Amino acid sequence: MAPAVVEEKNGKGPEFQMAIKEYPVTEERMPFIERGEEKRLRDPGTARANEAASVEAPYGTREDNYANRNKHLTVLQQHISFFDPDSDGIIWPQDTYTGFRRLTYTPILALLAVLIIHANFSYPTLPPGSWIPDIFFRIWTERIHKDKHGSDSGTYDHEGRFVPQRFEEIFSKYATGDKESISMREVWEFMRGQRCIMDPIGWGGALFEWLATWILLWPEDGRMKKEDIRRIYDGSLFYEIAARNERKKA
């Protein structure tokens, strides 16, 4: 019987092939594997329920004790908790609008975000036994995992956990240079590479999410930092940006 774990040779890499020259796409998009004898990120393919872990942040966001304070929430729930200011588990359209405005999106963009998010994500989160759409288009955070769509990175699993391997592969497969940042052109290639057949909702969802991320970060050098994107996944960056904007207004 084959061993469950494949050991590395001299810490340089796996004993199996990750690409074959006969199929160039396997060489162009290399899976993530942490090199060296000392591994900072343990079991990257195992989903974390409440930590958005990466090589650089193997225990999630430690600033302001964020990961520990939110350990009762999945990473996907952490991602949206900023838009539930009273923590009642229900996100109203006005909550989403206010949240986007706190992040300095224009009124038109904030309204557009409300329409896209609540029109698509309200119904799947309805309380058990409910079949009639909510007339207020509210979103119930307890069932936010039901809003997972296709053609995404797979960083969130179907239960709302965070899969470090899939997050790292956004950069190992599609980013150039030191793999610590990614341009919008590379994101476009990523979205093309992740598309599932006959999945217009997934394609549109991915496009909306990455455009919103670009507008929020608006990188001067044209490259979004890996750590900023990770902190968007767990929502911690939303609080930081909102606080920074409020200090500027004061």
N, C-alpha and C positions, 0 to 999 in steps of 0.2 A: 504493500500500500504506500502511495506517495506521501512524503511528509507534508504536514499542514502548513509549515512555514518554510520558505526558501531562504537559505542563508546567503550572505554576500561573500565574495572573494576579496580578501584584503580590504574590505570596506569601500571598494571602488564601484560596486554596482551589483545588480542581480545576476544570477547564473542563467537566467532565461532571456530570450530576445524580446525587446519591446518594439522593434521595428524590423521590417524587411524591405530591401531595396526594390523588390518586384512590385511593391505597393507603396508608392512615394508618400501618400498621405500619412502613413504610419511613421515616416521619418520627419515629416513636417510638423506633426502634432505629437510631441513626446509626452507620455504620462509623467506625472510628478513622482519622483523618488528622492528621498533625502540621502545625500551622499555622506560618506565618512563613517567612522566607527561610533561616534557619539551622536545619538539621535535626540534632537530637541523635541520633536513632535512624535509622540508614541502612537502607534496604531492609527495612522491618518485615515484609513478607510472605515474606521468605526465612528459612527455618528455620535456627536456630543449633544445631550439633551439641552443643556443650558450654558454652554461655553462656545463662543465663536473662536475656535483655536486655529492657529496657523504656526508656521515655523518660527516666525518672529514673536508671536504671542501664544505660546503653547497652552496657556491656561485662560485664554480669553482676555477680555478687557479688565485690567486691574486698576486703572485710573479711577479714583473716587470709589474704590471697592465695588465697581459696577457689576461685575459678574457675580459676586457673592450676594449683593443686595437683590439681584434679580434671579437667584437660583430656583425660585418657585415658578419661573416662566420658561417655556421653551425659547430657543433663539429666535424663532419666527415670531413668537408673542412679544419678545423683547423688541424686535424690529418695529412693531406697530404700537408699542406702549406709549410712545411719545404722543400719539394721536388720541390717546384715551386719558386726558389730563385728570379726570376724577377717579380713574382706576375702577370703574364700575363694570368693566368687561364689555361695554357697548360703545362703539364708535359711531357717532352721528355724523351726517354730512357736514354740519357746521364745525364739528371737531376737526375733521380733515382739512376744511378750509382754513381754520385758524392756525392749525399746525403748519400748513404750507406757507402761510403768510409770515409766521414766526421765523421760518427758514428763508425769508426774503424773496419768495416767489411773487411775481406780480399778481394782482387780483385776477386777471384773465387766466393766467397759468394755474393759479390755485383753484379757480372755478372749474377749469378743464380737468384738473386732477380729480376733483370731487365727482364729476360726471363719469369719468372713466372708471374710477375705483369703485364707487358705490353701485353703479349700474351693473358691473360685472361680479363684484365680490360679496354683495349682500346676500343674495339668495342661497348660495351653498352653505352659509353659516347659520341659517335659520335654526331655532331651537328644535329639538327632536319632536316629530309628529306634526310639524308645521309644513304645509304645502302651498299656502297662499303667500305670494311675495309680500314682504313688509312694505307698507305704504310709505314709510319714512326712509327706506333703503339703508337701514342700520346694519352694522357689521358686528357680529358677536365674536369676541376674541377667543373664547374657549374653543371655537371650532374653526379658527383661521386656517388650520392645516388643510381644510377641505377646499381652500382657494388655490392650492398649488396647481400650476398650469404646466403644460408641456413646453418643449423647445427652450428650456432654461438650462442653467449650468448644472443642476442637480445638487447644488450646495445645500439647499434645504431638502430633507427627505420628506416622505409623505406624511410624517407625523410632526413635522416642524422642527426636527433636530438639525444640527449643523454638521456637514460632512467635510472635514478638512481636506481630504484628498481631492474632492471635486472643486473646492475653492482654489486650491493650489494649482489645479490644472487649467484654470482660466488663464493663468500667467505662464505656466510651463509650456502650454500648447500654442498660445496666441500672442503673448507679449514678446517684444524684442529686447535686446540689451541685457540689463542685469535682472530682468524679470520682476523688478520692484515697482513697476508702474505700467500703465497701458494707455495707448492712445485711442481716440474714437474710431480711427480707421481699423485698428486691431480689434476693437470691440465689434465692429461691423463684421469682420471676418469670423469672430467668435460666434456671433448670432447666426451667420450663414452656416457655420459648421455644426451648430447645435439644433438646427431646424429639424423637426419631425414632419413626416409627410402628412398632408391634409390637416394641418393644425393652425389655422389662421388666428385663433384666439391666443395660442401660445406665442406665435410670431409677434402679434401686436402687443401682448403683455411684455415680452422681452424688450421690444423697441421702446415702449413707454418707460419702463423701469430704468433702462440705461440712459435714455435722454434726460430723465429727471435727475439721475445721478450726475450726469455731466453738468447740467445747469446748476445744481447745488454746489458742486466742487469748483467748477469753472477754472481749471488749472491754467496758470499763466504760461507754462511751458508746453501746454497741449497734452500732458500726460497725467492721468489720474493715479494717485499713489495707492499701492496695494493696501497699506494699513488703513487709509481712509475708507476704501471700499469694504474692507473687513468690518470696520466700525459702523458702516451703514447697515451691513447684514445684521448686527446685533442692536442697532438703534442708538448706540452710545454717542455717535457723532452728532445726531440730531440735537441732543440736549446741549452739547458743547457749542454748536453753531448758533442755536437760539439764544443761549446765554451771552455769547459774544456780541450778537446783534443788539440785544437788549442793553448791554453795557454801553454800546456806541450811542444809543438813543438817549441814555440817561444824562 
